[in-house]
Amino acid sequence: MSAAVTIHPTAIVDPRAELGAGTVVGPYCIIDGPVALGADCWLQHHVTLCGPTMAGARNKFYAYSSIGQQTQDLKYAGEPTYLEIGNENTFREFCTVNRSTSADGKTRVGSCGNFLAYSHIGHDCIVGDAVIFSNNGTLAGHVQVGDHAIMGGLTAVHQFCRIGAFAITGGCSKIVQDVPPFMIADGNPAEIRGINLVGLERNGFAPESVKLIKEAFRLLYRSKMNTRQALEAVQQQLPATPEITQIVEFISATERGITR
């Protein structure tokens, strides 16, 4: 027998909303429009969810988070736009996530993310799994963030930038170009300081894989070659392991250039 949905009498829930079994809607929450939540979600109090939004199971929304509000893009023409969220995310106090700007796009957030107070995900962003946004980590529109990336507190990311998987940004960093996978970016404007060694070790990367990532970093950032030459050297001198292939493909696809 499935658990009942619990809705506090002060909450306002749109009749179009679909709430999964075991979901708890706390005091003074507002669910506005077609919002679909999976099982066992939890809304603390004073949470606002706007639709069209779909979120999976076991998501937690803390006080005053505002999820699924319309885009802040001035090009928005008023049509229905979309937000999709995976499972088991935590959105702490005052987090904001905006829907896409147009009906043919979506803002997407993966699963198992931890979004701390005042963090912001702008319209049309694509955020991967198991990410951490420290307080006030902020994404402009159309930003992509890879799996297991960590955004330092007060990091601001320019629109259309990409943050690679397992990358980390330092506190108060200004990101205006892509940050390749496995790297540490820090500063205003940000520079690449090294590889995310602690993150790689905590996530079980083999010593040989870490060694190759270090060598790729040396060629890209400590040689006298430009980015194109360094990327060719990485391809010629290093084996095509999954990590090296990921670095090469990420940099090859850059449109804004990579953080140096």
Backbone as JSON, one array per atom type, in Angstrom:
{
  "sequence": "MSAAVTIHPTAIVDPRAELGAGTVVGPYCIIDGPVALGADCWLQHHVTLCGPTMAGARNKFYAYSSIGQQTQDLKYAGEPTYLEIGNENTFREFCTVNRSTSADGKTRVGSCGNFLAYSHIGHDCIVGDAVIFSNNGTLAGHVQVGDHAIMGGLTAVHQFCRIGAFAITGGCSKIVQDVPPFMIADGNPAEIRGINLVGLERNGFAPESVKLIKEAFRLLYRSKMNTRQALEAVQQQLPATPEITQIVEFISATERGITR",
  "N": [[0.85, -1.2, 0.0], [0.66, 2.15, -0.95], [2.22, 5.1, 0.43], [0.46, 7.85, 1.85], [-0.12, 11.12, 0.46], [0.84, 14.08, 2.09], [-0.46, 17.15, 2.92], [-0.11, 20.31, 4.17], [-2.58, 22.29, 5.84], [-2.33, 25.04, 5.29], [-1.04, 25.23, 2.9], [-1.06, 25.86, -0.67], [-2.19, 24.19, -3.39], [-2.12, 23.61, -6.75], [-4.78, 22.32, -8.72], [-3.91, 20.98, -10.99], [-1.53, 19.82, -10.34], [0.56, 16.95, -9.79], [1.24, 14.74, -7.36], [3.59, 12.58, -6.0], [3.42, 9.4, -4.26], [3.71, 9.5, -0.73], [4.74, 12.04, -0.59], [5.41, 15.12, 1.06], [3.98, 18.16, 1.8], [4.72, 21.13, 3.14], [3.94, 23.81, 5.57], [2.48, 26.77, 4.21], [3.42, 26.46, 1.63], [3.47, 26.8, -1.97], [2.23, 25.37, -4.82], [2.15, 25.8, -8.1], [0.47, 25.54, -11.05], [1.08, 23.05, -13.69], [2.74, 20.85, -12.1], [4.72, 18.07, -11.56], [5.57, 15.73, -9.22], [7.74, 13.16, -8.05], [7.72, 10.16, -5.99], [7.82, 10.5, -2.42], [8.85, 13.08, -2.08], [9.78, 16.17, -0.44], [8.68, 19.12, 0.92], [9.64, 21.81, 2.75], [8.77, 24.42, 4.18], [7.08, 27.37, 3.04], [7.86, 27.03, 0.38], [8.06, 27.47, -3.15], [6.83, 26.07, -6.04], [6.68, 26.08, -9.49], [5.02, 25.42, -12.59], [5.19, 24.52, -16.14], [6.75, 21.81, -14.64], [8.73, 18.99, -13.98], [9.71, 16.69, -11.57], [11.68, 14.16, -10.06], [11.83, 11.4, -7.74], [12.1, 11.66, -4.16], [13.18, 14.2, -3.77], [14.28, 17.09, -2.01], [13.1, 20.13, -0.8], [13.95, 23.04, 0.62], [13.14, 25.75, 2.92], [11.76, 28.62, 1.4], [12.87, 28.19, -1.09], [12.63, 28.55, -4.63], [11.38, 27.19, -7.3], [11.24, 26.49, -10.7], [10.21, 28.87, -11.65], [9.33, 31.32, -14.18], [11.55, 31.99, -16.93], [14.12, 34.5, -16.7], [14.94, 35.75, -18.91], [14.64, 38.34, -21.23], [13.66, 37.85, -23.72], [11.58, 36.13, -23.53], [8.44, 34.96, -24.53], [6.04, 34.25, -23.39], [4.98, 31.69, -23.74], [4.31, 28.21, -22.74], [6.98, 26.85, -20.93], [9.8, 24.79, -19.83], [10.96, 22.69, -17.11], [13.02, 20.13, -15.96], [13.79, 17.83, -13.43], [15.86, 15.5, -11.79], [16.24, 12.75, -9.51], [16.45, 12.68, -5.91], [17.66, 15.11, -5.16], [18.83, 17.96, -3.29], [17.61, 21.03, -2.44], [18.54, 23.85, -0.98], [17.88, 26.62, 1.32], [16.3, 29.39, -0.25], [17.11, 28.78, -2.84], [17.05, 29.1, -6.42], [15.61, 28.1, -9.48], [15.18, 28.34, -12.88], [12.76, 27.98, -15.53], [13.02, 27.01, -19.04], [13.6, 29.33, -21.8], [12.23, 29.19, -24.26], [9.65, 27.19, -25.84], [10.71, 25.01, -27.13], [12.92, 24.23, -25.73], [14.57, 23.07, -22.67], [15.19, 23.46, -19.21], [17.42, 21.52, -17.41], [18.07, 19.45, -14.66], [20.1, 17.11, -13.06], [20.43, 14.18, -11.03], [20.82, 13.59, -7.5], [22.07, 15.93, -6.65], [23.41, 18.65, -4.69], [22.36, 21.6, -3.68], [23.22, 24.49, -2.35], [22.38, 27.25, -0.09], [20.85, 30.05, -1.67], [21.84, 29.47, -4.2], [21.74, 29.51, -7.8], [20.17, 28.51, -10.79], [20.06, 29.24, -14.04], [17.93, 29.9, -16.95], [17.52, 27.31, -19.36], [19.76, 25.86, -18.68], [21.91, 22.98, -18.32], [22.45, 20.65, -16.02], [24.46, 18.26, -14.47], [24.72, 15.03, -12.79], [25.12, 14.45, -9.24], [26.31, 16.84, -8.43], [27.68, 19.67, -6.63], [26.67, 22.72, -5.43], [27.97, 25.35, -3.84], [27.13, 27.93, -1.41], [25.43, 30.59, -3.0], [26.39, 29.9, -5.52], [26.19, 30.49, -8.95], [24.54, 30.32, -12.01], [24.37, 31.66, -15.23], [22.19, 31.87, -18.15], [21.88, 28.96, -20.29], [24.11, 27.48, -19.48], [26.3, 24.68, -19.05], [26.89, 22.04, -16.83], [28.98, 19.52, -15.77], [28.85, 16.06, -14.58], [29.42, 15.47, -11.1], [30.73, 17.86, -10.68], [31.9, 20.7, -8.78], [30.79, 23.7, -7.49], [32.23, 26.5, -6.22], [31.56, 28.69, -3.4], [29.81, 31.69, -4.15], [30.59, 31.66, -6.8], [30.35, 32.79, -10.12], [28.99, 32.16, -13.25], [29.36, 32.78, -16.63], [26.96, 33.16, -19.32], [26.37, 30.44, -21.58], [28.74, 29.12, -21.01], [30.71, 26.17, -20.16], [31.14, 23.75, -17.64], [33.3, 21.25, -16.87], [33.07, 17.67, -16.15], [33.76, 16.58, -12.84], [35.21, 18.85, -12.32], [36.21, 21.75, -10.39], [35.41, 24.85, -8.89], [36.89, 27.71, -7.39], [36.02, 29.69, -4.47], [34.21, 32.72, -5.02], [34.84, 32.91, -7.71], [35.06, 34.02, -11.12], [33.72, 32.91, -13.96], [34.29, 32.88, -17.28], [34.94, 31.48, -19.52], [35.1, 28.09, -20.83], [35.58, 25.45, -18.47], [37.71, 22.83, -18.37], [37.19, 19.22, -17.93], [38.02, 17.77, -14.73], [39.61, 19.78, -13.72], [40.84, 22.54, -11.66], [39.48, 25.66, -11.24], [40.02, 29.03, -10.51], [39.66, 32.34, -9.27], [39.34, 35.84, -10.39], [39.27, 37.38, -13.26], [38.75, 33.79, -13.68], [41.41, 31.39, -13.48], [43.08, 28.39, -14.51], [44.23, 26.34, -12.02], [45.25, 23.86, -11.39], [44.84, 20.25, -11.17], [41.88, 18.58, -10.02], [42.7, 16.98, -7.65], [42.04, 15.95, -5.08], [39.28, 15.52, -5.38], [39.31, 13.57, -7.42], [40.62, 11.44, -6.14], [38.83, 10.93, -4.04], [36.7, 9.98, -5.46], [37.52, 7.59, -6.4], [39.32, 7.27, -8.6], [41.77, 5.58, -10.45], [45.29, 5.37, -9.68], [46.92, 5.39, -12.02], [45.24, 6.56, -13.89], [44.95, 9.11, -12.78], [47.55, 9.98, -13.0], [47.81, 10.22, -15.79], [45.94, 12.25, -16.28], [47.22, 14.33, -14.97], [49.42, 14.59, -16.65], [48.19, 15.4, -19.01], [47.24, 17.88, -18.13], [49.73, 19.14, -17.75], [50.68, 19.35, -20.39], [48.7, 20.95, -21.52], [48.67, 23.27, -19.95], [51.13, 23.95, -18.86], [53.1, 23.85, -20.71], [54.7, 25.53, -23.51], [53.04, 25.6, -25.61], [50.28, 26.58, -27.74], [46.67, 26.29, -27.35], [45.6, 24.63, -29.4], [47.92, 23.31, -30.36], [48.74, 22.03, -28.0], [46.58, 20.35, -27.53], [46.77, 18.62, -29.7], [49.19, 17.43, -29.0], [48.47, 16.08, -26.66], [46.73, 14.18, -27.75], [48.51, 12.75, -29.34], [50.54, 11.86, -27.63], [49.5, 10.65, -25.37], [47.66, 7.82, -24.08], [44.4, 6.84, -25.28], [42.51, 6.89, -23.02], [39.4, 6.71, -21.12], [39.31, 9.1, -19.58], [41.2, 10.83, -20.75], [40.18, 10.96, -23.33], [37.77, 12.24, -22.74], [38.67, 14.79, -21.92], [39.87, 15.68, -24.32], [37.69, 15.65, -26.14], [35.98, 17.48, -24.9], [37.45, 19.92, -24.97], [37.81, 20.17, -27.71], [35.26, 20.72, -28.54], [34.72, 23.27, -27.65], [33.28, 26.52, -27.71], [33.52, 29.03, -26.62], [36.13, 29.08, -25.94], [38.74, 27.88, -23.72], [39.24, 28.14, -20.2], [42.24, 29.57, -19.15]],
  "CA": [[0.0, 0.0, 0.0], [1.5, 3.34, -1.08], [2.05, 6.1, 1.47], [-0.41, 8.96, 1.47], [0.42, 12.47, 0.32], [0.49, 14.94, 3.22], [-0.47, 18.56, 2.53], [-0.48, 21.16, 5.3], [-3.78, 23.07, 5.48], [-2.02, 26.39, 4.81], [-0.43, 25.16, 1.57], [-1.94, 26.03, -1.82], [-1.74, 23.24, -4.4], [-2.89, 23.7, -7.98], [-5.42, 21.03, -9.05], [-3.19, 20.31, -12.07], [-0.32, 19.2, -9.81], [0.57, 15.52, -9.55], [2.17, 14.53, -6.25], [3.87, 11.18, -5.81], [3.12, 8.81, -2.96], [4.61, 9.82, 0.36], [5.22, 13.42, -0.66], [4.99, 15.98, 2.16], [3.95, 19.58, 1.44], [4.68, 21.79, 4.44], [3.15, 25.03, 5.73], [2.61, 27.96, 3.35], [4.0, 26.16, 0.31], [2.61, 27.04, -3.14], [2.51, 24.61, -6.03], [1.38, 26.58, -9.07], [0.53, 25.04, -12.41], [1.31, 21.61, -13.87], [3.97, 20.38, -11.45], [4.67, 16.64, -11.27], [6.61, 15.3, -8.29], [7.8, 11.73, -7.79], [7.42, 9.7, -4.64], [8.61, 10.83, -1.22], [9.44, 14.42, -2.07], [9.56, 16.88, 0.83], [8.71, 20.58, 0.85], [9.69, 22.17, 4.16], [7.72, 25.43, 4.33], [7.27, 28.55, 2.17], [8.47, 26.63, -0.89], [7.25, 27.74, -4.33], [7.11, 25.28, -7.24], [5.85, 26.52, -10.61], [5.11, 24.53, -13.74], [5.42, 23.09, -16.22], [7.96, 21.27, -14.01], [8.7, 17.58, -13.59], [10.8, 16.32, -10.68], [11.61, 12.76, -9.71], [11.54, 10.96, -6.38], [12.96, 11.93, -2.99], [13.78, 15.53, -3.79], [14.01, 17.89, -0.83], [13.05, 21.55, -1.07], [13.96, 23.74, 1.9], [12.35, 26.97, 3.04], [11.9, 29.78, 0.5], [13.37, 27.87, -2.42], [11.66, 28.92, -5.67], [11.8, 26.27, -8.35], [10.36, 26.46, -11.86], [9.69, 30.18, -12.06], [9.61, 31.6, -15.58], [12.86, 32.54, -17.27], [14.36, 35.93, -16.56], [15.35, 36.22, -20.24], [13.68, 39.3, -21.76], [13.1, 37.36, -24.98], [10.48, 35.21, -23.24], [7.22, 35.42, -25.2], [4.85, 33.88, -22.65], [4.51, 30.33, -24.0], [4.74, 27.26, -21.72], [8.37, 26.4, -21.01], [9.89, 23.56, -19.07], [12.05, 22.33, -16.21], [13.05, 18.72, -15.56], [14.7, 17.57, -12.31], [15.96, 14.07, -11.52], [15.9, 12.21, -8.21], [17.3, 12.77, -4.72], [18.37, 16.38, -5.05], [18.52, 18.82, -2.15], [17.62, 22.46, -2.75], [18.5, 24.52, 0.3], [17.08, 27.84, 1.45], [16.36, 30.47, -1.24], [17.57, 28.36, -4.17], [16.16, 29.42, -7.54], [15.85, 27.39, -10.74], [14.24, 28.89, -13.86], [12.42, 27.2, -16.71], [13.63, 27.44, -20.3], [13.05, 30.54, -22.4], [11.3, 28.87, -25.34], [8.96, 25.91, -25.68], [11.49, 23.92, -27.7], [14.06, 23.96, -24.86], [14.28, 22.68, -21.28], [16.22, 23.49, -18.18], [17.52, 20.15, -16.9], [18.92, 19.2, -13.5], [20.21, 15.67, -12.9], [20.07, 13.55, -9.77], [21.77, 13.53, -6.38], [22.77, 17.2, -6.48], [23.26, 19.37, -3.42], [22.37, 23.01, -4.06], [23.17, 25.18, -1.07], [21.54, 28.45, -0.02], [20.95, 31.14, -2.64], [22.38, 29.09, -5.5], [20.81, 29.86, -8.88], [20.34, 27.85, -12.08], [19.31, 30.04, -15.0], [17.15, 29.25, -18.0], [18.13, 26.46, -20.38], [20.98, 25.21, -18.2], [21.93, 21.53, -18.21], [23.28, 20.35, -14.85], [24.59, 16.81, -14.38], [24.45, 14.3, -11.56], [26.05, 14.46, -8.09], [27.02, 18.11, -8.36], [27.52, 20.46, -5.42], [26.75, 24.17, -5.57], [28.08, 26.02, -2.56], [26.25, 29.1, -1.28], [25.49, 31.62, -4.04], [26.85, 29.45, -6.83], [25.22, 31.13, -9.84], [24.67, 30.05, -13.44], [23.56, 32.39, -16.2], [21.47, 30.98, -19.05], [22.53, 28.07, -21.25], [25.35, 26.92, -18.94], [26.33, 23.24, -18.86], [27.73, 21.62, -15.72], [29.14, 18.08, -15.85], [28.66, 15.24, -13.39], [30.37, 15.54, -9.98], [31.4, 19.16, -10.58], [31.66, 21.45, -7.55], [30.83, 25.14, -7.66], [32.57, 27.17, -4.98], [30.66, 29.75, -2.98], [29.84, 32.97, -4.87], [31.03, 31.51, -8.19], [29.42, 33.28, -11.14], [29.33, 31.56, -14.54], [28.81, 33.5, -17.78], [26.08, 32.37, -20.18], [26.92, 29.54, -22.61], [29.96, 28.43, -20.59], [30.59, 24.78, -19.74], [32.0, 23.29, -16.56], [33.46, 19.83, -17.13], [32.86, 16.71, -15.07], [34.77, 16.5, -11.77], [35.91, 20.13, -12.15], [35.84, 22.5, -9.19], [35.73, 26.28, -8.95], [37.15, 28.32, -6.1], [35.07, 30.69, -4.02], [34.24, 34.06, -5.64], [35.42, 32.85, -9.05], [34.31, 34.55, -12.27], [33.96, 31.98, -15.05], [33.85, 33.46, -18.56], [35.23, 30.51, -20.55], [34.88, 26.73, -20.39], [36.52, 24.82, -17.53], [37.78, 21.42, -18.77], [37.0, 18.22, -16.88], [39.04, 17.4, -13.75], [40.47, 20.91, -13.41], [40.49, 23.53, -10.64], [39.46, 27.03, -11.74], [39.9, 29.94, -9.37], [40.08, 33.72, -9.51], [38.44, 36.79, -11.03], [38.67, 36.21, -13.9], [39.33, 32.52, -13.23], [42.5, 30.71, -14.16], [43.23, 26.98, -14.12], [45.3, 26.26, -11.01], [45.75, 22.49, -11.27], [43.78, 19.27, -11.32], [41.08, 18.35, -8.82], [43.29, 15.74, -7.16], [41.26, 15.42, -3.96], [38.03, 15.01, -5.92], [39.58, 12.34, -8.14], [40.91, 10.39, -5.17], [37.6, 10.59, -3.31], [35.79, 9.27, -6.35], [38.06, 6.28, -6.74], [40.1, 7.19, -9.82], [43.0, 4.8, -10.3], [46.51, 6.2, -9.74], [47.39, 5.55, -13.39], [44.36, 7.54, -14.53], [45.31, 10.43, -12.24], [48.86, 10.33, -13.59], [47.59, 10.67, -17.16], [45.29, 13.55, -16.22], [48.28, 15.29, -14.63], [50.25, 14.81, -17.84], [47.39, 16.23, -19.9], [47.29, 19.23, -17.57], [51.06, 19.71, -18.02], [50.77, 19.72, -21.8], [47.76, 22.01, -21.84], [48.79, 24.49, -19.15], [52.49, 24.25, -18.39], [54.0, 23.91, -21.85], [54.65, 26.8, -24.23], [52.19, 25.42, -26.78], [48.93, 27.12, -27.67], [45.68, 25.26, -27.05], [45.52, 23.67, -30.51], [49.12, 22.48, -30.36], [48.73, 21.19, -26.8], [45.57, 19.31, -27.7], [47.37, 17.63, -30.6], [50.2, 16.7, -28.24], [47.75, 15.16, -25.78], [46.23, 13.07, -28.56], [49.62, 11.97, -29.89], [51.47, 11.35, -26.63], [48.81, 9.97, -24.26], [46.69, 6.82, -24.52], [43.02, 7.32, -25.35], [41.7, 6.39, -21.91], [38.15, 7.49, -21.02], [39.54, 10.45, -19.04], [41.9, 11.65, -21.76], [39.2, 11.19, -24.4], [36.82, 13.24, -22.25], [39.33, 16.09, -21.98], [40.05, 16.04, -25.73], [36.39, 15.96, -26.75], [35.46, 18.7, -24.29], [38.16, 21.1, -25.49], [37.55, 20.25, -29.16], [33.91, 21.24, -28.76], [34.52, 24.58, -27.05], [32.93, 27.66, -28.55], [33.98, 30.24, -25.95], [37.52, 28.92, -25.54], [38.87, 27.31, -22.39], [39.91, 28.94, -19.18], [43.69, 29.34, -19.16]],
  "C": [[0.88, 1.24, 0.0], [1.2, 4.34, 0.02], [1.21, 7.25, 0.97], [0.39, 10.24, 1.29], [-0.07, 13.3, 1.5], [0.62, 16.39, 2.8], [-0.94, 19.38, 3.72], [-1.67, 22.03, 4.91], [-3.5, 24.49, 5.0], [-1.4, 26.4, 3.42], [-1.49, 25.35, 0.49], [-1.39, 25.16, -2.95], [-2.68, 23.31, -5.6], [-3.53, 22.34, -8.29], [-4.73, 20.29, -10.19], [-1.93, 19.59, -11.58], [-0.52, 17.71, -9.6], [1.65, 15.22, -8.52], [2.34, 13.04, -6.01], [3.58, 10.71, -4.4], [4.16, 9.18, -1.92], [5.14, 11.23, 0.36], [4.59, 14.24, 0.48], [5.09, 17.43, 1.72], [3.72, 20.36, 2.74], [3.9, 23.09, 4.44], [3.51, 26.11, 4.7], [3.35, 27.7, 2.05], [2.98, 26.48, -0.78], [3.11, 26.18, -4.29], [1.58, 25.14, -7.1], [1.56, 25.99, -10.46], [0.8, 23.55, -12.47], [2.7, 21.19, -13.35], [3.78, 18.91, -11.13], [5.86, 16.26, -10.39], [6.56, 13.79, -8.13], [7.52, 11.41, -6.34], [8.36, 10.3, -3.61], [9.38, 12.14, -1.35], [9.02, 15.15, -0.79], [9.73, 18.37, 0.61], [8.6, 21.1, 2.28], [8.59, 23.17, 4.53], [8.07, 26.62, 3.45], [8.06, 28.21, 0.9], [7.52, 26.97, -2.02], [7.73, 26.86, -5.48], [6.14, 25.73, -8.32], [6.05, 25.58, -11.79], [4.94, 25.26, -15.06], [6.79, 22.65, -15.65], [7.72, 19.81, -13.69], [9.91, 17.32, -12.72], [10.59, 14.88, -10.24], [11.36, 12.53, -8.23], [12.56, 11.5, -5.39], [13.75, 13.23, -3.12], [13.36, 16.29, -2.54], [14.12, 19.37, -1.17], [12.93, 22.29, 0.27], [13.28, 25.11, 1.78], [12.76, 28.04, 2.03], [12.62, 29.45, -0.81], [12.25, 28.12, -3.43], [12.07, 28.23, -6.96], [10.77, 26.28, -9.48], [9.71, 27.78, -12.21], [10.06, 30.43, -13.52], [11.0, 32.19, -15.74], [12.94, 34.04, -17.0], [14.84, 36.56, -17.87], [14.27, 37.13, -20.8], [13.08, 38.88, -23.09], [11.88, 36.47, -24.77], [9.18, 35.79, -23.77], [5.94, 34.95, -24.53], [4.34, 32.47, -22.87], [4.92, 29.39, -22.85], [6.19, 26.82, -21.97], [8.62, 25.44, -19.86], [11.15, 23.46, -18.19], [11.91, 20.86, -15.87], [14.13, 18.53, -14.5], [14.69, 16.06, -12.05], [15.55, 13.71, -10.1], [16.91, 12.62, -7.14], [18.2, 14.0, -4.71], [17.95, 17.09, -3.76], [18.68, 20.27, -2.57], [17.47, 23.2, -1.42], [17.81, 25.88, 0.21], [17.38, 28.85, 0.33], [17.0, 30.06, -2.56], [16.55, 28.77, -5.23], [16.59, 28.66, -8.78], [14.78, 27.86, -11.72], [13.96, 27.92, -15.0], [13.12, 27.76, -17.94], [12.95, 28.7, -20.83], [12.01, 30.24, -23.47], [10.74, 27.46, -25.16], [9.75, 24.74, -26.24], [12.76, 23.63, -26.9], [13.61, 23.49, -23.5], [15.47, 23.04, -20.42], [16.23, 22.1, -17.56], [18.5, 20.1, -15.73], [18.93, 17.69, -13.27], [19.76, 15.18, -11.55], [21.19, 13.68, -8.75], [22.61, 14.8, -6.24], [22.48, 17.81, -5.14], [23.46, 20.85, -3.71], [22.17, 23.84, -2.79], [22.5, 26.55, -1.21], [21.89, 29.48, -1.08], [21.6, 30.74, -3.96], [21.3, 29.27, -6.57], [21.19, 29.1, -10.14], [19.45, 28.58, -13.08], [18.64, 29.21, -16.08], [18.02, 28.44, -18.95], [19.47, 25.86, -19.95], [20.8, 23.69, -18.2], [22.94, 21.19, -17.12], [23.28, 18.84, -14.64], [24.26, 16.25, -13.01], [25.52, 14.56, -10.5], [26.89, 15.73, -8.04], [26.8, 18.75, -6.98], [27.67, 21.93, -5.79], [26.86, 24.75, -4.17], [27.24, 27.3, -2.56], [26.51, 30.13, -2.37], [26.21, 31.18, -5.31], [25.8, 29.8, -7.87], [25.53, 30.83, -11.3], [23.79, 30.99, -14.24], [22.88, 31.39, -17.14], [22.38, 30.13, -19.91], [23.89, 27.54, -20.77], [25.2, 25.41, -18.81], [27.32, 22.9, -17.75], [27.78, 20.09, -15.72], [28.95, 17.38, -14.52], [29.78, 15.46, -12.38], [31.16, 16.85, -9.93], [31.02, 19.84, -9.27], [31.82, 22.93, -7.84], [31.13, 25.78, -6.31], [31.6, 28.3, -4.66], [30.9, 31.04, -3.75], [30.47, 32.86, -6.26], [29.95, 32.02, -9.12], [29.89, 32.78, -12.51], [28.6, 32.3, -15.65], [27.96, 32.58, -18.63], [26.87, 31.61, -21.25], [28.26, 28.91, -22.22], [29.65, 26.99, -20.2], [31.6, 24.5, -18.62], [32.09, 21.77, -16.7], [33.23, 18.96, -15.91], [34.05, 16.71, -14.12], [35.64, 17.76, -11.68], [35.43, 20.8, -10.88], [36.24, 23.95, -9.37], [35.96, 26.8, -7.53], [36.1, 29.36, -5.75], [35.3, 32.03, -4.69], [34.85, 34.06, -7.03], [34.48, 33.43, -10.09], [34.68, 33.7, -13.47], [33.42, 32.57, -16.34], [34.2, 32.58, -19.75], [35.08, 29.1, -19.97], [35.98, 26.25, -19.44], [36.58, 23.34, -17.87], [37.57, 20.46, -17.61], [38.24, 18.04, -16.01], [39.9, 18.56, -13.28], [39.94, 21.75, -12.25], [40.58, 24.91, -11.29], [39.23, 27.97, -10.57], [40.35, 31.33, -9.79], [39.04, 34.54, -10.23], [39.25, 37.69, -11.95], [39.42, 34.93, -13.54], [40.49, 32.09, -14.11], [42.52, 29.26, -13.69], [44.46, 26.87, -13.22], [45.94, 24.88, -10.91], [44.62, 21.52, -11.53], [43.1, 19.04, -9.97], [41.5, 17.02, -8.18], [42.46, 15.13, -6.04], [39.95, 14.82, -4.46], [38.22, 13.69, -6.66], [39.84, 11.19, -7.18], [39.66, 9.96, -4.43], [36.62, 9.8, -4.16], [36.4, 8.02, -6.96], [38.79, 6.17, -8.06], [41.41, 6.45, -9.55], [44.22, 5.7, -10.4], [47.02, 6.41, -11.17], [46.53, 6.56, -14.15], [44.7, 8.95, -14.07], [46.63, 10.89, -12.85], [48.69, 10.85, -15.02], [46.88, 12.03, -17.2], [46.31, 14.63, -15.87], [49.13, 15.6, -15.86], [49.49, 15.64, -18.87], [47.38, 17.68, -19.44], [48.64, 19.88, -17.89], [51.17, 20.17, -19.47], [49.89, 20.92, -22.13], [48.11, 23.34, -21.18], [50.21, 24.84, -18.72], [53.52, 24.19, -19.5], [53.89, 25.28, -22.5], [53.78, 26.72, -25.48], [50.87, 26.16, -26.61], [47.95, 25.97, -27.5], [45.6, 24.21, -28.15], [46.73, 22.75, -30.52], [49.14, 21.53, -29.17], [47.73, 20.06, -26.93], [46.08, 18.23, -28.65], [48.41, 16.8, -29.87], [49.55, 15.69, -27.29], [47.28, 13.94, -26.57], [47.36, 12.17, -29.05], [50.43, 11.25, -28.81], [50.81, 10.52, -25.53], [47.82, 8.94, -24.8], [45.27, 7.36, -24.43], [42.16, 6.65, -24.28], [40.4, 7.18, -21.86], [38.38, 8.91, -20.54], [40.2, 11.35, -20.07], [40.96, 11.95, -22.92], [38.2, 12.26, -24.0], [37.41, 14.64, -22.32], [39.43, 16.56, -23.44], [38.72, 16.45, -26.36], [35.81, 17.25, -26.19], [36.12, 19.93, -24.9], [37.9, 21.27, -26.99], [36.2, 20.89, -29.46], [33.7, 22.66, -28.24], [34.17, 25.64, -28.08], [33.4, 28.98, -27.94], [35.47, 30.2, -25.63], [37.57, 28.35, -24.12], [39.59, 28.27, -21.45], [41.38, 28.57, -19.15], [44.27, 29.7, -17.79]]
}
